[in-house]
Amino acid sequence: MAKKDTFRIVTRGSDGSLLIRDYPTCDPIAQVHLQVGTDDCSTDLAIRGMPVFRGLIGPIPEGKNIVRYESPEVFETLTKEWINKTPKRRRRRTAKSEAVSADGATNASVSGDGIAAQGIAGNSVVDTELSMN
């Protein structure tokens, strides 16, 4: 486990740009923001026990030695950008039709009810079982 020794605050400037400030300890942050608790549920064990501040989202692990705190507006904006950037999942193509032709080659089609055979003379296993009942 790497020790987190840089505390990063990300806020939005008046011109809309991101303002990033790094601190060697959390003391300057604690002077501006009220500590309301400590993180006890992060999957990154190195940030468990880090302070939680009112008005900031975090702690968020960033790299090996950085703990990140964001303003709610920055968090919301970056999350929306991240969601829109992720690629859409593609559906797999469904199997093309297959049915048995006159020469015995398979060429059956798949329908909503299952496989429908085209060009087959004779009873299927399902038809045989239904006729027995």
Beta strands, then each sheet from edge to edge (+ up, - down):
strand 1: 6-12
strand 2: 18-23
strand 3: 35-38
strand 4: 51-53
strand 5: 57-62
strand 6: 66-70
strand 7: 98-99
strand 8: 108-111
strand 9: 114-116
sheet 1: 2+ 1- 6- 5+
sheet 2: 3+ 4-
sheet 3: 7+ 8- 9+
end
